[in-house]
Amino acid sequence: MMESLNLSQFSRQDPEKRGVGDSAQPPEQLAVGDLARCCAEETTKFLKQSTSNDRFCLELFRRAIIRRDEAAWQHIYQQYAPLVLTWVTQHQSAVQLLGQEGGASLVNAAFAKFSQALTPAKIGNFDSLASVLKYLKMCVHSVVADEVRARQARQYEETLEAVEHEPSGSDPADDVVAQLSAQRLWAIIQEELNGEDERVLLYLAYVQGMKPGEICVQYRHLFPTVDDVYRIKRNVLERLRRNRRLRNLFRQ
């Protein structure tokens, strides 16, 4: 396993004291494959805390971000994915997230976030490999935190669904009262819903009793992912909890 790297110690390294790389050509003139090879060599030196030349790696990142060069992105992913996986597994909250795929989805999410956040306008602010990798590591921490929050929200929704689907009492009088309350309840809920997606979702989830995965599969035009189902449901429930009429209804 690759050792953890303290990036801050490299942030002020003097470029004049770094290595010159194996190529006599300027990085800007190299083909992407040769550029990636030089970057890999310099990254190895960097990770070993040896003298290194950042210019090749900075040019590789520049081509990926500014030119949107797919080959450059592929080389970056292949080269730094092991390091990103190390950061993922070292995160204090990652243990609960690592399934059979061993964190591959989090690695992909980190690179996706990195590519979206590090725009062509921002890349000029990074003048060292250490600064770029520090930003990539921040993206790792961000996606891990996002996934932890998402899973906690899912567990909450699943617990709520389990409670809502518990068997009701057997007293016929209770059933009559429950039906009257349900009619008033749904009338208020319908007034609070915004858009077709919310109306369809609550009907499928609480009338039809469908699970989020089933809703996503059968109504993908409204809910492209399971996360969309949870997000919309969570927003609706939070809005309903603030409704005074609903709170008064449950006090009766």
Secondary structure, DSSP 8 states (H G I E B T S, - for coil): ------GGGGTT--GGGS---S-SS-GGGS-HHHHHHHHHHHHHHHHTT-----HHHHHHHHHHHHS--HHHHHHHHHHHHHHHHHHHHHSTT-GGG--TTTTHHHHHHHHHHHHHHS-HHHHTT--SHHHHHHHHHHHHHHHHHHHHHHHHHHHHHHHHHHHHTS---S-HHHHHHHHHHHHHHHHHHHHH--SHHHHHHHIIIIIS---HHHHHHHTTTT-SSHHHHHHHHHHHHHHHHT-HHHHHHHH-
